[in-house]
């Protein structure tokens, strides 16, 4: 009995310490990719699921400053407040580090200020790709205009409806370019692969909120249920690579902490095989 109590206290201590660290600090997660579709090397910084949380802005700036990205990818759920000004100010600072490309998540347009938010970030020079694409050099950025509202567990007909919705984006794919999709929802990798994109930036799942230690398996994921690995990390389907960010915030704190699941800024280095 005594050993069980000691074990419980130790476990509780680990959980409390880990929850505190995950609340306070952001890590940098780096991936290195290569392709023969580009002539130059590029660095992308992915910021996902910011949810208007300004607590870790300085840490984000430090990561960007040390990596000097060419492009900063905002892959959805950036706005989470009727007061858009702090988020616009954050994005304004991001534009000093590289070209910012934004696509809507499922929460951004929950607020009456969303249209004004869009106009404000466009004035800052942000490239908004929602139901559209943006070509520069040998890169083609495509943004999915995500469905609004939260779906804790995807059920029919939502899954088939959203899969069919994704198929429409085949029209934006350019065969002679490296196609980068901002697809907020991570659980539709097969559908993303079917439209022949090369790289997908996803978020949405917050890393599963609680992760099993030393794995990318999350406790729960929107659209995908419980105990799923479609919440974080690098995934591959045919010729499509997907990067799933665990996000830079925890909109549920302090009531539901992130456990064994760090907030992150993702850095992707894309090099030319040529």
C-alpha positions as CSV (number, residue, x, y, z in Angstrom):
1,X,0.0,0.0,0.0
2,X,2.8,2.4,0.9
3,X,4.6,1.7,-2.4
4,X,1.4,2.4,-4.3
5,X,1.0,5.7,-2.5
6,X,4.6,6.7,-3.2
7,X,4.1,5.7,-6.9
8,X,1.0,7.7,-7.1
9,X,2.7,10.8,-5.6
10,X,5.6,10.5,-8.0
11,X,3.2,10.1,-11.0
12,X,1.2,13.1,-9.9
13,X,4.4,15.1,-9.5
14,X,5.5,14.2,-13.0
15,X,2.1,15.2,-14.4
16,X,2.1,18.5,-12.6
17,X,5.6,19.4,-13.7
18,X,5.0,18.4,-17.3
19,X,1.7,20.3,-17.4
20,X,3.5,23.4,-16.1
21,X,6.3,23.1,-18.7
22,X,3.8,22.6,-21.5
23,X,1.9,25.6,-20.4
24,X,4.9,27.9,-20.3
25,X,7.2,26.9,-23.1
26,X,7.3,26.4,-26.8
27,X,9.7,24.1,-28.6
28,X,11.1,24.2,-32.1
29,X,10.4,21.0,-34.1
30,X,12.5,20.6,-37.3
31,X,12.0,18.5,-40.4
32,X,14.2,18.2,-43.4
33,X,12.7,17.3,-46.8
34,X,14.1,17.2,-50.3
35,X,12.6,17.2,-53.8
36,X,13.6,17.5,-57.4
37,X,10.7,19.9,-58.1
38,X,12.5,23.0,-56.8
39,X,15.8,24.6,-57.8
40,X,16.4,26.5,-54.6
41,X,16.3,25.7,-50.9
42,X,13.5,27.0,-48.7
43,X,12.8,27.3,-45.0
44,X,9.1,27.3,-43.8
45,X,8.0,28.1,-40.3
46,X,4.5,26.7,-39.4
47,X,2.4,28.4,-36.7
48,X,-0.9,26.7,-36.1
49,X,-3.7,26.9,-33.6
50,X,-2.5,30.2,-32.2
51,X,-6.0,30.9,-30.9
52,X,-5.2,34.6,-30.2
53,X,-2.9,33.5,-27.3
54,X,-0.2,36.2,-26.9
55,X,1.5,34.5,-23.9
56,X,4.4,32.9,-25.9
57,X,4.9,35.6,-28.6
58,X,8.4,36.3,-27.6
59,X,9.4,32.7,-27.7
60,X,7.9,32.4,-31.2
61,X,9.9,35.5,-32.4
62,X,13.1,33.9,-31.0
63,X,12.5,30.7,-33.0
64,X,11.8,32.7,-36.2
65,X,14.8,34.9,-35.6
66,X,17.2,31.9,-35.3
67,X,15.8,30.2,-38.4
68,X,15.1,33.2,-40.8
69,X,12.3,31.4,-42.7
70,X,11.4,32.3,-46.3
71,X,7.7,31.6,-45.6
72,X,5.6,31.6,-42.4
73,X,2.6,29.3,-42.7
74,X,-0.4,30.1,-40.6
75,X,-2.4,26.9,-40.9
76,X,-5.6,27.8,-39.3
77,X,-7.3,28.7,-36.0
78,X,-5.2,31.8,-35.6
79,X,-8.1,34.1,-34.4
80,X,-10.0,33.2,-31.3
81,X,-11.4,36.5,-30.0
82,X,-13.7,39.2,-31.0
83,X,-10.9,41.6,-30.2
84,X,-8.7,41.0,-33.2
85,X,-6.1,43.7,-32.5
86,X,-3.6,41.7,-30.5
87,X,-3.6,38.9,-33.1
88,X,-3.2,41.4,-36.0
89,X,-0.3,43.0,-34.1
90,X,1.3,39.5,-33.7
91,X,0.9,38.9,-37.4
92,X,2.3,42.3,-38.2
93,X,5.5,41.3,-36.4
94,X,5.6,38.0,-38.3
95,X,5.8,39.8,-41.6
96,X,9.2,41.1,-40.6
97,X,10.6,37.6,-40.7
98,X,9.3,36.3,-44.0
99,X,6.3,36.1,-46.4
100,X,3.2,35.1,-44.3
101,X,0.7,32.8,-45.9
102,X,-2.6,32.2,-44.1
103,X,-5.5,29.8,-44.5
104,X,-8.6,29.7,-42.3
105,X,-9.2,26.9,-39.7
106,X,-12.5,25.9,-38.3
107,X,-12.6,28.6,-35.6
108,X,-11.2,31.7,-37.2
109,X,-14.5,32.9,-38.6
110,X,-16.5,32.3,-35.4
111,X,-16.2,36.0,-34.7
112,X,-17.9,39.1,-36.2
113,X,-14.5,40.7,-36.5
114,X,-13.3,38.0,-39.0
115,X,-13.8,39.9,-42.2
116,X,-12.1,43.0,-40.7
117,X,-9.4,40.7,-39.5
118,X,-8.9,39.4,-43.1
119,X,-8.7,42.9,-44.5
120,X,-6.3,44.0,-41.9
121,X,-3.8,41.2,-42.5
122,X,-4.1,41.6,-46.2
123,X,-3.1,45.3,-45.8
124,X,0.0,43.9,-43.9
125,X,1.0,42.0,-47.0
126,X,-0.2,38.6,-45.8
127,X,-1.1,36.2,-48.6
128,X,-4.6,34.8,-47.8
129,X,-5.2,31.5,-49.6
130,X,-8.7,30.3,-49.0
131,X,-10.4,28.6,-52.0
132,X,-7.4,29.9,-53.9
133,X,-3.7,29.4,-54.7
134,X,-0.6,31.5,-54.8
135,X,2.3,30.8,-57.1
136,X,5.8,32.1,-56.6
137,X,8.8,30.7,-58.4
138,X,8.6,26.9,-58.3
139,X,6.2,26.9,-55.3
140,X,2.4,26.7,-55.4
141,X,0.5,27.4,-52.1
142,X,-3.1,26.2,-51.9
143,X,-5.4,27.0,-49.1
144,X,-8.5,25.1,-48.0
145,X,-11.4,27.2,-46.8
146,X,-12.1,25.0,-43.8
147,X,-15.6,24.2,-42.7
148,X,-16.7,26.1,-39.6
149,X,-17.5,24.6,-36.3
150,X,-15.9,21.9,-34.2
151,X,-16.3,18.2,-34.9
152,X,-15.1,16.1,-32.0
153,X,-15.5,12.8,-33.8
154,X,-16.1,12.6,-37.6
155,X,-19.1,10.6,-38.5
156,X,-20.8,10.0,-41.8
157,X,-21.9,12.1,-43.6
158,X,-19.3,14.6,-42.5
159,X,-16.3,12.5,-43.5
160,X,-17.5,11.7,-47.0
161,X,-18.7,15.3,-47.4
162,X,-15.4,16.8,-46.4
163,X,-13.5,14.3,-48.5
164,X,-15.5,15.3,-51.6
165,X,-14.9,18.9,-50.7
166,X,-11.2,18.4,-50.7
167,X,-11.3,16.7,-54.1
168,X,-12.4,20.1,-55.6
169,X,-8.9,21.5,-54.8
170,X,-7.4,19.3,-57.5
171,X,-8.0,22.2,-59.9
172,X,-5.5,24.3,-58.0
173,X,-2.6,21.8,-58.3
174,X,0.2,22.8,-60.7
175,X,2.1,19.8,-62.1
176,X,5.3,21.8,-62.8
177,X,5.5,23.2,-59.3
178,X,6.0,22.0,-55.7
179,X,2.4,22.1,-54.3
180,X,2.0,23.0,-50.7
181,X,-1.5,22.7,-49.2
182,X,-2.6,24.4,-46.0
183,X,-5.1,21.7,-44.9
184,X,-6.1,22.4,-41.3
185,X,-7.6,19.0,-40.5
186,X,-5.0,16.3,-40.2
187,X,-7.2,13.2,-40.5
188,X,-7.8,13.6,-44.2
189,X,-4.3,12.8,-45.4
190,X,-5.6,10.2,-47.9
191,X,-7.9,12.8,-49.5
192,X,-5.0,15.3,-49.6
193,X,-2.8,12.7,-51.3
194,X,-5.5,12.0,-53.9
195,X,-5.3,15.5,-55.2
196,X,-1.5,15.1,-55.7
197,X,-0.1,17.8,-53.5
198,X,3.5,17.4,-52.3
199,X,3.3,18.8,-48.8
200,X,0.5,19.4,-46.4
201,X,0.6,21.7,-43.3
202,X,-2.1,20.6,-40.8
203,X,-2.9,21.4,-37.1
204,X,-6.4,21.3,-35.5
205,X,-5.8,18.4,-33.1
206,X,-3.6,20.2,-30.5
207,X,-1.4,17.1,-30.4
208,X,-4.2,15.1,-29.0
209,X,-4.1,17.3,-25.8
210,X,-2.6,14.4,-23.9
211,X,0.0,12.3,-25.6
212,X,1.3,9.0,-24.6
213,X,4.9,9.6,-23.5
214,X,7.6,9.1,-26.2
215,X,4.9,8.6,-29.0
216,X,2.8,10.7,-31.3
217,X,-0.3,9.0,-30.1
218,X,-2.9,11.5,-28.7
219,X,-5.7,10.9,-26.3
220,X,-8.4,12.6,-28.4
221,X,-8.5,14.3,-31.8
222,X,-11.2,16.3,-33.5
223,X,-12.6,14.3,-36.4
224,X,-10.7,11.2,-35.4
225,X,-11.8,10.1,-32.0
226,X,-9.6,8.7,-29.2
227,X,-6.1,7.1,-29.2
228,X,-5.1,8.2,-32.7
229,X,-1.6,9.0,-34.1
230,X,-3.0,11.5,-36.6
231,X,-2.3,14.4,-34.2
232,X,1.4,15.3,-34.5
233,X,4.5,14.7,-36.5
234,X,5.4,13.7,-40.1
235,X,3.1,11.4,-42.0
236,X,3.4,10.0,-45.5
237,X,0.8,8.8,-48.0
238,X,2.0,7.9,-51.5
239,X,3.9,11.0,-52.7
240,X,2.3,13.4,-50.2
241,X,4.1,14.4,-47.0
242,X,2.0,15.8,-44.1
243,X,3.4,17.8,-41.2
244,X,1.0,18.0,-38.3
245,X,1.7,20.7,-35.7
246,X,0.6,20.4,-32.1
247,X,0.0,24.2,-32.1
248,X,1.3,27.1,-30.2
249,X,-1.4,27.5,-27.6
250,X,-3.7,25.6,-25.2
251,X,-7.2,27.2,-25.4
252,X,-8.4,24.9,-22.7
253,X,-5.9,25.9,-20.0
254,X,-5.8,25.9,-17.0
255,X,-8.7,23.5,-16.8
256,X,-7.4,20.9,-19.3
257,X,-3.6,20.9,-19.4
258,X,-1.4,19.6,-22.2
259,X,0.4,16.5,-21.0
260,X,3.6,15.1,-22.6
261,X,2.6,17.4,-25.5
262,X,4.7,20.5,-26.1
263,X,3.5,23.6,-27.9
264,X,5.6,24.0,-31.0
265,X,6.7,26.1,-33.9
266,X,7.5,23.8,-36.8
267,X,10.5,24.4,-39.1
268,X,10.6,22.7,-42.4
269,X,13.8,22.9,-44.5
270,X,13.1,22.0,-48.1
271,X,16.2,21.3,-50.2
272,X,16.6,20.7,-53.9
273,X,17.8,17.3,-55.1
274,X,19.1,19.1,-58.2
